[in-house]
Amino acid sequence: MHYILRIIYIVITYLLVPVVLLHLLWKGFGNPAYWQRIGERFGFYALDAGTDVIWLHAVSVGEVQAAAPLIRQLLERYPQHTLLVTTTTPTGSDRLRALFGNRVAHCYAPLDIGFAVKSFFRRFRPRAAIIMETELWPNLFRQCGDRKVPLILASARLSPRSINRYRALVSLFKDTLSHGVVIAAQTPADADRFLSLGVAPERTHVTGNIKFDFELPAGITEQGAELRSECGADRPVWIAASTHAGEEEVALAAHRRVRERFADALLVLVPRHPERFDGIANLISNRDFGFVRRSHGAPCDAECAVLLGDTMGELMLFYAAADVAFVGGSIAKIGGHNLLEPAALKLPFITGPHTFNAVDIAALFQENGIAPVVHNAEELAAEVVTLFENPPERARRGALAKELIDDSGGALARLLRLLEPLLAG
């Protein structure tokens, strides 16, 4: 049965190659970066990373940001090795380069197609593989097992929604799970789910979520204050961050209600994906809001009701300039984006009901009464107005959020202790 499943999986991955190419072509119309270096996704690499490669994979912007403290520690502790960081998205690639420049080697991760994965391993010969959060790929795992490459899932999580899907695939890499992989799980519940897939108990550890070891960019508070002064230091400002389809409409409808109470309020609207920037600009215009696009460099004066954050790598700057944040991907059924980013800046935040990508983080804040959940524009506007009207409450929520982050840290140190014997020698 195992052999038959593996053959079926191999056939399906090859049949999907034209579909993947069409998908990349389609994505490229919104973001031409998807048309670049397509060969890397199929195992064709011009990069020469040298020898003694430690490989770390972070899918996109969020994972790169979460991995940044780990990357810094690996660079400091293992200077004799080349650190190769792969991403899946161009935005993740751009963020990596913005943070580390040429200090790390970078390419796109191979698709989980047999020849592409084998080509990747032949080219770079990693001595260890570190996968951020949860990316379970049968061919990749099998190659790690066959080549005896230590495989570590860092800040690993398995949601109740995904466990059944992975259980259906587990026979394809069962040997690697039971003998070769090391799990550094975010929570005991995540660890239990990995154990149910057959991971060896002695290789399953609860280290916590390294996102709690979040490091603020240097000077970000001062930079935020400067942006705030450019937009009008005395006007109330809120941000709708990392929004997805449907959430911009909710944010704009909420903003209209907010401006009924605070006529000079400014909304900083930051869509998650750059290929949607032009469409969102048209949406704002059609809603008859005065707005400017950050990428155009025009001043955000008193007539500007919305600042469209259509640049990459400036989300923390926008957070630092705001009084209140709504964190997107949570009214849309995406699973929610990083609540720790505004919390680290002591910025009070609001979220939607769909936070399954980081259930433990959302629960921590909600249990302490500082992460109100909204479902629509009316509720969102009411929360924003309440916080605008009550500066002491904003300060209380922000300070408590930062305190909770500080109290929950230490996952990075525990992960590094786990990695040390695997990377030694």
C-alpha positions as CSV (number, residue, x, y, z in Angstrom):
1,M,0.0,0.0,0.0
2,H,2.8,2.4,0.9
3,Y,4.5,1.7,-2.5
4,I,1.3,2.4,-4.4
5,L,0.6,5.7,-2.6
6,R,4.2,6.8,-3.3
7,I,3.7,6.0,-7.0
8,I,0.4,7.9,-7.1
9,Y,2.0,10.9,-5.4
10,I,5.0,10.9,-7.8
11,V,2.6,10.8,-10.8
12,I,0.4,13.6,-9.4
13,T,3.4,15.9,-8.8
14,Y,4.6,15.4,-12.4
15,L,1.1,16.0,-13.8
16,L,0.9,19.2,-11.8
17,V,4.0,20.7,-13.5
18,P,2.0,22.5,-16.2
19,V,-0.5,23.7,-13.6
20,V,2.3,25.2,-11.5
21,L,3.8,26.9,-14.5
22,L,0.4,28.5,-15.4
23,H,0.0,29.5,-11.7
24,L,3.3,31.3,-11.7
25,L,2.5,32.9,-15.1
26,W,-0.8,34.1,-13.7
27,K,0.8,35.4,-10.4
28,G,3.3,37.2,-12.5
29,F,0.7,39.5,-14.0
30,G,0.2,41.0,-10.6
31,N,3.8,40.7,-9.4
32,P,6.4,40.2,-12.2
33,A,8.9,38.9,-9.7
34,Y,7.1,35.5,-10.0
35,W,8.4,35.3,-13.6
36,Q,12.0,35.6,-12.4
37,R,14.2,32.6,-11.5
38,I,11.4,30.1,-12.3
39,G,14.1,27.5,-13.0
40,E,15.1,27.5,-9.3
41,R,11.6,26.1,-8.4
42,F,12.4,23.1,-10.6
43,G,15.9,22.5,-9.3
44,F,18.0,24.6,-11.7
45,Y,20.4,26.8,-9.7
46,A,23.2,29.1,-10.7
47,L,24.0,29.9,-7.1
48,D,27.2,28.4,-5.7
49,A,26.7,28.3,-1.9
50,G,30.0,26.6,-1.2
51,T,30.4,23.8,1.3
52,D,29.2,23.1,4.8
53,V,25.7,24.5,4.1
54,I,23.1,24.9,6.8
55,W,19.7,25.2,5.1
56,L,16.8,27.1,6.5
57,H,13.4,27.4,4.8
58,A,10.9,30.2,5.5
59,V,7.9,30.4,3.2
60,S,7.1,34.1,3.0
61,V,7.4,37.4,4.8
62,G,5.9,36.3,8.1
63,E,8.2,33.3,8.4
64,V,11.3,35.3,7.4
65,Q,10.5,37.9,10.0
66,A,9.9,35.2,12.6
67,A,13.2,33.4,11.6
68,A,15.3,36.6,11.7
69,P,16.5,36.2,15.3
70,L,17.4,32.6,14.6
71,I,19.2,33.5,11.4
72,R,21.3,36.1,13.3
73,Q,22.2,33.5,15.9
74,L,23.2,30.9,13.3
75,L,25.4,33.5,11.5
76,E,27.1,34.4,14.8
77,R,27.5,30.8,16.1
78,Y,28.4,29.0,12.9
79,P,30.5,31.5,10.9
80,Q,32.4,28.6,9.3
81,H,29.2,27.4,7.5
82,T,27.2,28.9,4.7
83,L,23.7,29.7,5.7
84,L,21.3,29.1,2.8
85,V,17.8,30.5,3.3
86,T,15.1,29.5,0.8
87,T,11.7,31.1,0.4
88,T,8.6,30.3,-1.7
89,T,7.4,33.9,-2.5
90,P,9.2,36.9,-4.0
91,T,8.0,39.0,-1.1
92,G,9.8,36.6,1.3
93,S,12.9,36.9,-0.8
94,D,12.7,40.7,-0.8
95,R,12.3,40.8,3.0
96,L,15.2,38.4,3.5
97,R,17.5,40.6,1.3
98,A,16.3,43.7,3.2
99,L,17.2,42.2,6.5
100,F,20.5,40.4,5.7
101,G,21.7,41.4,2.3
102,N,24.5,39.1,1.1
103,R,25.2,37.7,4.6
104,V,23.1,34.7,3.7
105,A,22.8,32.8,0.4
106,H,19.3,32.7,-1.0
107,C,17.3,30.9,-3.7
108,Y,13.7,29.7,-4.1
109,A,12.9,26.3,-2.6
110,P,12.3,23.5,-5.0
111,L,8.8,22.3,-5.7
112,D,8.1,18.9,-4.1
113,I,8.8,17.1,-7.5
114,G,11.3,14.3,-7.4
115,F,13.8,15.6,-9.9
116,A,13.7,19.2,-8.5
117,V,14.2,18.1,-4.9
118,K,17.1,15.7,-5.9
119,S,18.7,18.5,-7.9
120,F,18.5,20.8,-4.9
121,F,20.2,18.3,-2.6
122,R,22.9,17.5,-5.2
123,R,23.6,21.2,-5.7
124,F,23.9,22.3,-2.1
125,R,24.5,19.1,-0.1
126,P,23.1,20.7,3.2
127,R,24.5,19.2,6.4
128,A,21.2,20.1,8.2
129,A,17.8,21.3,7.2
130,I,15.7,23.7,9.4
131,I,12.1,24.2,8.3
132,M,10.2,27.0,9.9
133,E,6.7,26.2,11.3
134,T,5.0,23.4,9.3
135,E,6.0,22.5,5.7
136,L,5.5,18.8,5.3
137,W,6.6,17.6,1.9
138,P,7.0,13.9,1.2
139,N,9.8,14.1,-1.4
140,L,11.8,16.6,0.6
141,F,11.5,14.6,3.7
142,R,12.4,11.4,1.9
143,Q,15.6,13.0,0.5
144,C,16.6,14.2,4.0
145,G,16.1,10.6,5.3
146,D,17.9,8.9,2.4
147,R,20.9,11.3,2.6
148,K,20.9,11.3,6.5
149,V,20.5,15.0,6.7
150,P,19.2,16.1,10.1
151,L,15.8,17.7,9.6
152,I,14.4,20.1,12.2
153,L,10.9,21.5,12.2
154,A,11.4,24.8,14.1
155,S,8.4,26.4,15.9
156,A,6.5,23.5,14.5
157,R,2.7,23.5,14.6
158,L,-0.1,21.3,13.4
159,S,-3.6,22.8,13.5
160,P,-6.7,20.6,14.2
161,R,-7.8,21.6,10.7
162,S,-4.7,20.2,9.0
163,I,-4.0,17.0,11.0
164,N,-6.3,14.8,8.9
165,R,-4.7,16.0,5.7
166,Y,-1.2,15.2,6.9
167,R,-2.3,11.9,8.3
168,A,-3.4,10.9,4.8
169,L,0.1,11.6,3.5
170,V,2.1,10.3,6.5
171,S,2.9,6.9,5.0
172,L,4.9,8.7,2.3
173,F,7.5,9.8,4.8
174,K,6.8,7.7,7.8
175,D,10.4,6.4,8.1
176,T,11.7,10.0,8.2
177,L,9.1,11.0,10.8
178,S,9.9,8.1,13.1
179,H,13.7,8.1,12.8
180,G,15.1,11.3,11.1
181,V,13.0,14.4,12.0
182,V,13.3,16.5,15.2
183,I,10.2,18.4,16.2
184,A,10.5,21.7,18.1
185,A,6.8,22.2,18.7
186,Q,5.2,25.5,19.6
187,T,2.8,23.9,22.2
188,P,2.1,20.6,23.9
189,A,-1.0,20.2,21.7
190,D,1.2,20.6,18.6
191,A,3.6,18.0,20.0
192,D,0.7,15.6,20.6
193,R,-0.5,15.9,17.0
194,F,3.0,15.2,15.7
195,L,3.2,12.1,18.0
196,S,0.0,10.9,16.5
197,L,1.6,11.0,13.1
198,G,4.4,8.6,14.3
199,V,7.2,11.0,15.3
200,A,9.5,9.4,17.8
201,P,8.8,10.7,21.3
202,E,12.5,11.2,22.1
203,R,12.7,13.5,19.0
204,T,9.6,15.6,19.9
205,H,10.2,18.6,22.1
206,V,8.1,21.6,23.2
207,T,10.3,24.7,22.7
208,G,7.6,27.4,22.3
209,N,7.1,29.9,19.5
210,I,10.2,31.9,18.5
211,K,7.9,34.6,17.3
212,F,7.8,35.7,20.9
213,D,11.5,36.5,20.7
214,F,10.6,39.2,18.2
215,E,13.2,41.9,17.7
216,L,12.1,45.4,16.8
217,P,14.0,47.1,13.9
218,A,16.5,49.6,15.2
219,G,15.1,53.1,15.4
220,I,11.6,52.1,14.4
221,T,9.8,54.1,17.1
222,E,11.6,57.3,16.0
223,Q,10.9,56.5,12.3
224,G,7.2,56.0,13.1
225,A,7.0,59.3,15.0
226,E,8.5,61.0,11.9
227,L,6.0,59.5,9.6
228,R,3.2,60.4,12.0
229,S,4.3,64.1,12.0
230,E,4.3,64.1,8.2
231,C,0.7,62.9,8.2
232,G,-0.4,65.2,11.0
233,A,0.8,64.5,14.5
234,D,-2.5,65.5,16.2
235,R,-4.9,63.4,14.1
236,P,-6.0,59.9,15.2
237,V,-4.4,57.2,13.1
238,W,-5.4,53.5,12.8
239,I,-4.0,50.8,10.5
240,A,-5.6,47.8,8.8
241,A,-2.6,45.6,8.3
242,S,-2.0,42.6,6.0
243,T,-5.5,42.6,4.7
244,H,-7.0,40.1,2.2
245,A,-9.8,40.2,-0.3
246,G,-13.0,41.4,1.3
247,E,-11.2,43.0,4.3
248,E,-10.4,46.2,2.6
249,E,-14.1,46.8,2.0
250,V,-14.7,46.1,5.7
251,A,-11.9,48.5,6.8
252,L,-13.1,51.3,4.5
253,A,-16.7,51.0,5.6
254,A,-15.5,51.0,9.2
255,H,-13.3,54.1,8.5
256,R,-16.4,56.0,7.2
257,R,-18.1,55.4,10.5
258,V,-15.0,56.3,12.5
259,R,-14.8,59.6,10.6
260,E,-18.3,60.4,11.7
261,R,-16.9,60.7,15.2
262,F,-13.3,61.7,14.4
263,A,-13.5,63.7,11.2
264,D,-9.8,64.0,10.7
265,A,-9.0,60.3,11.4
266,L,-6.5,58.6,9.0
267,L,-6.6,55.0,8.0
268,V,-3.3,53.3,6.9
269,L,-4.5,50.5,4.7
270,V,-1.8,47.8,4.0
271,P,-2.9,44.9,1.7
272,R,-1.0,41.7,2.2
273,H,-0.1,41.0,-1.4
274,P,1.5,43.5,-3.7
275,E,-0.3,42.2,-6.8
276,R,-3.5,43.7,-5.3
277,F,-2.2,47.2,-4.7
278,D,-3.6,48.7,-7.9
279,G,-7.0,47.1,-7.4
280,I,-7.2,48.4,-3.8
281,A,-6.2,51.9,-5.0
282,N,-9.2,51.8,-7.4
283,L,-11.4,50.6,-4.6
284,I,-10.4,53.5,-2.3
285,S,-11.0,55.9,-5.1
286,N,-14.4,54.5,-5.8
287,R,-15.3,54.9,-2.2
288,D,-14.6,58.7,-2.6
289,F,-11.9,58.9,0.0
290,G,-9.0,61.3,-0.5
291,F,-5.9,59.1,-0.5
292,V,-2.3,58.9,-1.4
293,R,-0.2,55.9,-2.3
294,R,3.0,55.5,-0.2
295,S,4.9,54.4,-3.2
296,H,4.2,57.7,-5.0
297,G,5.9,59.8,-2.3
298,A,3.1,62.4,-2.2
299,P,2.5,64.1,1.1
300,C,-0.3,62.8,3.3
301,D,-1.9,66.1,4.2
302,A,-5.2,67.0,6.0
303,E,-7.2,66.1,2.9
304,C,-5.9,62.6,2.9
305,A,-8.3,60.1,4.6
306,V,-6.4,57.0,3.6
307,L,-2.8,56.2,3.2
308,L,-2.4,53.2,1.0
309,G,0.7,51.2,2.2
310,D,1.7,49.8,-1.2
311,T,5.4,49.3,-0.4
312,M,7.2,46.3,0.9
313,G,9.0,46.0,4.2
314,E,7.4,49.0,5.9
315,L,4.7,47.4,7.9
316,M,6.5,47.9,11.2
317,L,6.9,51.6,10.3
318,F,3.2,51.9,9.7
319,Y,2.4,50.2,13.0
320,A,4.8,52.6,14.8
321,A,2.9,55.6,13.4
322,A,-0.5,54.4,14.5
323,D,-2.7,54.6,17.6
324,V,-4.7,51.4,16.9
325,A,-4.3,48.3,14.7
326,F,-6.5,45.8,13.0
327,V,-4.5,42.7,12.1
328,G,-5.9,41.2,8.9
329,G,-6.3,37.7,7.5
330,S,-8.7,37.2,10.4
331,I,-12.1,38.4,9.1
332,A,-11.3,36.6,5.9
333,K,-10.8,32.9,6.6
334,I,-7.0,33.1,6.2
335,G,-6.0,32.3,9.8
336,G,-4.8,35.6,11.0
337,H,-1.4,37.3,10.7
338,N,1.2,38.2,13.3
339,L,-0.3,39.8,16.4
340,L,3.1,40.1,18.0
341,E,4.3,42.9,15.7
342,P,1.9,45.5,17.0
343,A,2.2,44.1,20.5
344,A,5.9,44.6,20.5
345,L,5.3,48.3,19.8
346,K,2.8,48.5,22.7
347,L,0.1,49.2,20.1
348,P,-3.4,48.0,21.0
349,F,-4.9,45.8,18.3
350,I,-8.1,44.2,17.1
351,T,-8.6,41.0,15.3
352,G,-11.2,39.0,13.5
353,P,-12.5,35.6,14.5
354,H,-10.2,33.5,12.3
355,T,-6.9,33.2,14.0
356,F,-6.2,29.5,13.6
357,N,-2.7,30.1,12.2
358,A,-1.6,31.0,15.7
359,V,-4.2,29.9,18.1
360,D,-2.0,30.0,21.2
361,I,-0.9,33.6,20.6
362,A,-4.4,34.8,19.9
363,A,-5.7,32.9,23.0
364,L,-3.0,34.4,25.2
365,F,-4.1,37.9,24.3
366,Q,-7.8,37.2,24.4
367,E,-7.6,35.5,27.8
368,N,-6.1,38.7,29.1
369,G,-8.8,40.8,27.6
370,I,-6.7,42.8,25.2
371,A,-7.5,41.3,21.8
372,P,-11.2,42.2,21.0
373,V,-12.7,40.1,18.2
374,V,-14.8,41.8,15.5
375,H,-16.9,40.3,12.7
376,N,-17.9,43.2,10.5
377,A,-17.4,46.9,9.8
378,E,-19.8,48.1,12.5
379,E,-18.0,46.2,15.2
380,L,-14.6,47.2,13.9
381,A,-15.5,50.9,13.8
382,A,-16.9,50.7,17.3
383,E,-13.7,49.2,18.7
384,V,-11.5,51.8,16.9
385,V,-13.7,54.7,18.2
386,T,-13.6,53.3,21.8
387,L,-9.8,53.2,21.7
388,F,-9.5,56.6,20.1
389,E,-11.7,58.0,22.9
390,N,-9.7,56.4,25.7
391,P,-6.0,57.0,25.5
392,P,-5.4,55.5,29.0
393,E,-7.0,52.2,27.9
394,R,-4.9,52.2,24.7
395,A,-1.8,52.6,26.9
396,R,-2.9,49.8,29.3
397,R,-3.6,47.3,26.5
398,G,-0.3,48.1,24.8
399,A,1.8,47.8,27.9
400,L,0.1,44.5,28.9
401,A,0.6,43.1,25.4
402,K,4.3,43.9,25.5
403,E,4.6,42.4,29.0
404,L,2.9,39.1,27.8
405,I,5.5,38.9,24.9
406,D,8.4,39.4,27.3
407,D,7.0,36.8,29.7
408,S,6.6,34.2,26.9
409,G,10.0,34.6,25.4
410,G,12.9,32.1,25.5
411,A,11.9,29.8,22.7
412,L,14.9,30.8,20.6
413,A,17.3,29.8,23.3
414,R,15.6,26.4,23.8
415,L,15.7,25.9,20.0
416,L,19.4,26.7,19.8
417,R,20.2,24.2,22.5
418,L,18.3,21.6,20.5
419,L,20.1,22.5,17.3
420,E,23.6,22.5,18.9
421,P,24.3,18.8,18.9
422,L,22.9,18.4,15.4
423,L,25.1,21.2,13.9
424,A,28.2,20.5,15.9
425,G,31.3,18.9,14.3
